[in-house]
Amino acid sequence: MSTTIEIVNLKCGGCVNTVKKGVLSIEGINEVEVDLDASKVIIPTSDEKLIEEAKAKLSKMGYPEIGDANTMIHKAKSFVSCATGKMTSES
């Protein structure tokens, strides 16, 4: 069973790379799929603790869940994450 988290601020492949790396850094999550067009993160688990950790991590990186506050800080963080993801995907 998998869980889908709809997020905001997902703009490009760089963002996708950053989101994947961030979510995969959570112990217990070994796989993640990111749908750029639909702004969705799909994690193959129904473990509520891991899902909450993933949501917190996404928000901290600037990609909060739809419905959560999307502050200027979130937008700024996602902009930096986007640029960082682009650099790491091009090298």
LOVOSE-846389 format. One record per residue: chain; x, z, y of N, C-alpha, C in turn. Coordinates in nm, 2 decimals. Atoms other than C-alpha are relative to their C-alpha. Layout:
BEGIN
+-------+--------+--------+--------+--------+--------+--------+--------+--------+--------+
| chain |    n.x |    n.z |    n.y |   ca.x |   ca.z |   ca.y |    c.x |    c.z |    c.y |
+-------+--------+--------+--------+--------+--------+--------+--------+--------+--------+
|     A |      X |      Z |      Y |      X |      Z |      Y |      X |      Z |      Y |
...
+-------+--------+--------+--------+--------+--------+--------+--------+--------+--------+
# end
This chain:
BEGIN
+-------+--------+--------+--------+--------+--------+--------+--------+--------+--------+
| chain |    n.x |    n.z |    n.y |   ca.x |   ca.z |   ca.y |    c.x |    c.z |    c.y |
+-------+--------+--------+--------+--------+--------+--------+--------+--------+--------+
|     A |   0.08 |   0.00 |  -0.12 |   0.00 |   0.00 |   0.00 |   0.09 |   0.00 |   0.12 |
|     A |  -0.08 |   0.00 |  -0.12 |   0.13 |  -0.08 |   0.34 |  -0.08 |   0.04 |   0.13 |
|     A |   0.06 |  -0.05 |  -0.13 |   0.06 |   0.04 |   0.70 |   0.04 |  -0.10 |   0.11 |
|     A |  -0.02 |   0.09 |  -0.11 |   0.02 |  -0.19 |   1.00 |  -0.01 |   0.08 |   0.13 |
|     A |   0.00 |  -0.06 |  -0.13 |   0.11 |  -0.06 |   1.35 |   0.00 |  -0.11 |   0.10 |
|     A |   0.00 |   0.10 |  -0.11 |   0.01 |  -0.27 |   1.65 |   0.07 |   0.06 |   0.12 |
|     A |  -0.08 |  -0.05 |  -0.11 |   0.25 |  -0.23 |   1.93 |  -0.01 |  -0.09 |   0.12 |
|     A |  -0.01 |   0.08 |  -0.12 |   0.30 |  -0.35 |   2.29 |   0.15 |  -0.03 |   0.03 |
|     A |  -0.13 |   0.03 |  -0.05 |   0.60 |  -0.50 |   2.47 |   0.09 |  -0.09 |  -0.10 |
|     A |  -0.08 |   0.09 |   0.09 |   0.71 |  -0.72 |   2.17 |   0.00 |  -0.14 |   0.05 |
|     A |   0.00 |   0.13 |  -0.07 |   0.82 |  -1.04 |   2.34 |   0.08 |  -0.11 |  -0.07 |
|     A |  -0.08 |   0.11 |   0.05 |   1.08 |  -1.23 |   2.14 |   0.07 |   0.04 |  -0.13 |
|     A |  -0.07 |  -0.02 |   0.12 |   1.31 |  -1.25 |   1.84 |   0.10 |   0.12 |   0.02 |
|     A |  -0.09 |  -0.12 |  -0.03 |   1.55 |  -1.00 |   2.01 |  -0.07 |   0.13 |  -0.02 |
|     A |   0.08 |  -0.12 |   0.02 |   1.27 |  -0.75 |   2.02 |  -0.02 |   0.03 |  -0.15 |
|     A |   0.03 |  -0.02 |   0.15 |   1.19 |  -0.81 |   1.65 |   0.13 |   0.06 |  -0.07 |
|     A |  -0.12 |  -0.05 |   0.06 |   1.56 |  -0.75 |   1.56 |   0.01 |   0.15 |   0.03 |
|     A |  -0.01 |  -0.14 |  -0.04 |   1.56 |  -0.42 |   1.75 |  -0.10 |   0.09 |  -0.07 |
|     A |   0.11 |  -0.08 |   0.07 |   1.23 |  -0.30 |   1.60 |   0.04 |   0.01 |  -0.14 |
|     A |  -0.04 |   0.00 |   0.14 |   1.35 |  -0.39 |   1.25 |   0.11 |   0.11 |  -0.02 |
|     A |  -0.11 |  -0.10 |   0.02 |   1.68 |  -0.20 |   1.29 |  -0.04 |   0.14 |   0.02 |
|     A |   0.05 |  -0.14 |  -0.03 |   1.51 |   0.10 |   1.45 |  -0.08 |   0.06 |  -0.11 |
|     A |   0.09 |  -0.06 |   0.11 |   1.24 |   0.14 |   1.18 |   0.08 |   0.01 |  -0.13 |
|     A |  -0.08 |  -0.01 |   0.12 |   1.49 |   0.07 |   0.90 |   0.10 |   0.12 |   0.00 |
|     A |  -0.09 |  -0.11 |  -0.01 |   1.71 |   0.35 |   1.03 |  -0.07 |   0.14 |  -0.04 |
|     A |   0.07 |  -0.12 |   0.04 |   1.44 |   0.60 |   0.93 |   0.01 |   0.02 |  -0.15 |
|     A |  -0.02 |  -0.02 |   0.14 |   1.52 |   0.76 |   0.60 |  -0.13 |   0.00 |  -0.08 |
|     A |   0.12 |   0.01 |   0.08 |   1.27 |   0.67 |   0.34 |  -0.07 |  -0.14 |   0.02 |
|     A |   0.06 |   0.13 |  -0.02 |   1.18 |   0.33 |   0.49 |   0.11 |  -0.10 |  -0.02 |
|     A |  -0.10 |   0.09 |   0.05 |   1.37 |   0.05 |   0.32 |  -0.04 |  -0.15 |   0.03 |
|     A |   0.05 |   0.14 |  -0.02 |   1.16 |  -0.25 |   0.42 |  -0.10 |   0.01 |   0.12 |
|     A |   0.09 |   0.01 |  -0.12 |   0.98 |  -0.36 |   0.74 |  -0.02 |  -0.15 |   0.03 |
|     A |   0.03 |   0.14 |  -0.04 |   0.80 |  -0.68 |   0.85 |  -0.05 |   0.01 |   0.14 |
|     A |   0.05 |   0.00 |  -0.14 |   0.75 |  -0.76 |   1.22 |  -0.06 |  -0.14 |   0.03 |
|     A |   0.07 |   0.13 |  -0.03 |   0.49 |  -1.02 |   1.32 |   0.00 |  -0.01 |   0.15 |
|     A |  -0.02 |   0.02 |  -0.15 |   0.60 |  -1.14 |   1.67 |  -0.13 |  -0.04 |   0.06 |
|     A |   0.12 |   0.06 |  -0.06 |   0.28 |  -1.34 |   1.74 |  -0.11 |   0.10 |   0.01 |
|     A |   0.11 |  -0.10 |   0.00 |   0.04 |  -1.05 |   1.65 |   0.04 |   0.13 |   0.05 |
|     A |  -0.06 |  -0.13 |  -0.05 |   0.27 |  -0.77 |   1.78 |  -0.03 |   0.11 |  -0.10 |
|     A |   0.03 |  -0.10 |   0.10 |   0.24 |  -0.59 |   1.45 |   0.13 |   0.03 |  -0.08 |
|     A |  -0.11 |  -0.04 |   0.08 |   0.49 |  -0.39 |   1.25 |  -0.07 |   0.05 |  -0.13 |
|     A |   0.06 |  -0.03 |   0.13 |   0.41 |  -0.37 |   0.88 |   0.10 |   0.07 |  -0.09 |
|     A |  -0.09 |  -0.09 |   0.08 |   0.57 |  -0.09 |   0.67 |  -0.07 |   0.02 |  -0.13 |
|     A |   0.06 |  -0.01 |   0.13 |   0.51 |  -0.09 |   0.30 |   0.00 |   0.15 |  -0.05 |
|     A |   0.02 |  -0.14 |   0.04 |   0.42 |   0.28 |   0.28 |  -0.13 |   0.05 |   0.05 |
|     A |   0.11 |  -0.07 |  -0.05 |   0.12 |   0.50 |   0.32 |   0.03 |   0.15 |   0.03 |
|     A |  -0.05 |  -0.13 |  -0.03 |   0.33 |   0.81 |   0.37 |  -0.02 |   0.04 |   0.15 |
|     A |   0.04 |  -0.03 |  -0.14 |   0.18 |   0.97 |   0.68 |   0.12 |   0.05 |   0.08 |
|     A |  -0.11 |  -0.05 |  -0.07 |   0.50 |   1.15 |   0.77 |   0.10 |  -0.11 |   0.05 |
|     A |  -0.09 |   0.12 |  -0.03 |   0.71 |   0.82 |   0.76 |  -0.07 |  -0.08 |   0.11 |
|     A |   0.07 |   0.08 |  -0.10 |   0.44 |   0.64 |   0.96 |   0.01 |   0.07 |   0.14 |
|     A |  -0.01 |  -0.07 |  -0.13 |   0.44 |   0.91 |   1.23 |   0.14 |  -0.01 |   0.06 |
|     A |  -0.14 |   0.02 |  -0.04 |   0.82 |   0.89 |   1.24 |   0.02 |  -0.14 |   0.06 |
|     A |  -0.02 |   0.14 |  -0.05 |   0.81 |   0.51 |   1.28 |  -0.07 |  -0.02 |   0.13 |
|     A |   0.07 |   0.01 |  -0.13 |   0.55 |   0.54 |   1.56 |   0.08 |   0.06 |   0.11 |
|     A |  -0.08 |  -0.07 |  -0.10 |   0.76 |   0.79 |   1.74 |   0.13 |  -0.08 |   0.04 |
|     A |  -0.13 |   0.08 |  -0.02 |   1.08 |   0.58 |   1.69 |  -0.04 |  -0.13 |   0.09 |
|     A |   0.03 |   0.12 |  -0.08 |   0.90 |   0.27 |   1.82 |  -0.03 |   0.03 |   0.14 |
|     A |   0.03 |  -0.04 |  -0.14 |   0.77 |   0.45 |   2.13 |   0.13 |   0.03 |   0.07 |
|     A |  -0.12 |  -0.04 |  -0.06 |   1.11 |   0.59 |   2.20 |   0.09 |  -0.12 |   0.03 |
|     A |  -0.08 |   0.12 |  -0.03 |   1.26 |   0.24 |   2.18 |  -0.07 |  -0.09 |   0.10 |
|     A |   0.07 |   0.08 |  -0.10 |   1.00 |   0.11 |   2.43 |  -0.12 |  -0.09 |  -0.06 |
|     A |   0.10 |   0.08 |   0.07 |   0.74 |  -0.03 |   2.18 |  -0.11 |   0.09 |  -0.05 |
|     A |   0.10 |  -0.10 |   0.04 |   0.45 |   0.22 |   2.18 |  -0.12 |  -0.07 |  -0.07 |
|     A |   0.12 |   0.06 |   0.07 |   0.14 |   0.17 |   1.96 |  -0.10 |  -0.03 |   0.10 |
|     A |   0.11 |   0.03 |  -0.09 |  -0.15 |   0.00 |   2.13 |  -0.09 |   0.12 |   0.01 |
|     A |   0.08 |  -0.12 |  -0.02 |  -0.36 |   0.27 |   2.28 |   0.08 |   0.12 |   0.06 |
|     A |  -0.08 |  -0.11 |  -0.05 |  -0.07 |   0.50 |   2.36 |   0.04 |  -0.05 |   0.14 |
|     A |  -0.04 |   0.03 |  -0.14 |   0.06 |   0.52 |   2.72 |   0.12 |  -0.10 |  -0.01 |
|     A |  -0.10 |   0.10 |  -0.01 |   0.27 |   0.21 |   2.80 |   0.06 |   0.02 |   0.15 |
|     A |  -0.05 |  -0.03 |  -0.14 |   0.47 |   0.35 |   3.10 |   0.11 |  -0.09 |   0.04 |
|     A |  -0.11 |   0.08 |  -0.05 |   0.73 |   0.19 |   3.31 |   0.12 |   0.03 |  -0.08 |
|     A |  -0.12 |  -0.04 |   0.08 |   0.99 |   0.38 |   3.11 |  -0.01 |  -0.08 |  -0.13 |
|     A |   0.02 |   0.08 |   0.12 |   0.85 |   0.21 |   2.79 |   0.04 |  -0.14 |   0.02 |
|     A |  -0.02 |   0.14 |  -0.04 |   0.86 |  -0.13 |   2.96 |   0.15 |  -0.02 |   0.02 |
|     A |  -0.15 |   0.02 |  -0.03 |   1.22 |  -0.08 |   3.08 |   0.08 |   0.01 |  -0.13 |
|     A |  -0.08 |  -0.01 |   0.13 |   1.34 |   0.04 |   2.74 |  -0.02 |  -0.12 |  -0.09 |
|     A |   0.02 |   0.11 |   0.08 |   1.18 |  -0.25 |   2.57 |   0.08 |  -0.12 |   0.05 |
|     A |  -0.08 |   0.11 |  -0.06 |   1.35 |  -0.49 |   2.82 |   0.15 |   0.01 |  -0.05 |
|     A |  -0.14 |  -0.03 |   0.04 |   1.69 |  -0.33 |   2.73 |   0.01 |  -0.03 |  -0.15 |
|     A |  -0.01 |   0.03 |   0.14 |   1.61 |  -0.34 |   2.36 |  -0.01 |  -0.15 |  -0.03 |
|     A |   0.02 |   0.14 |   0.01 |   1.50 |  -0.70 |   2.39 |   0.14 |  -0.07 |   0.02 |
|     A |  -0.12 |   0.07 |  -0.03 |   1.83 |  -0.80 |   2.55 |   0.11 |   0.04 |  -0.10 |
|     A |  -0.09 |  -0.05 |   0.10 |   2.03 |  -0.59 |   2.30 |  -0.02 |  -0.08 |  -0.13 |
|     A |   0.03 |   0.07 |   0.12 |   1.85 |  -0.75 |   2.01 |   0.04 |  -0.15 |   0.01 |
|     A |  -0.04 |   0.14 |  -0.02 |   1.92 |  -1.10 |   2.15 |   0.15 |  -0.01 |  -0.02 |
|     A |  -0.15 |   0.01 |   0.01 |   2.29 |  -1.03 |   2.18 |   0.04 |   0.02 |  -0.15 |
|     A |  -0.04 |  -0.02 |   0.14 |   2.31 |  -0.90 |   1.82 |  -0.04 |  -0.11 |  -0.09 |
|     A |   0.05 |   0.11 |   0.09 |   2.11 |  -1.19 |   1.68 |   0.08 |  -0.12 |   0.02 |
|     A |  -0.08 |   0.12 |  -0.03 |   2.33 |  -1.45 |   1.85 |   0.14 |   0.01 |  -0.05 |
|     A |  -0.14 |  -0.01 |   0.04 |   2.66 |  -1.31 |   1.73 |   0.02 |  -0.01 |  -0.14 |
+-------+--------+--------+--------+--------+--------+--------+--------+--------+--------+
# end
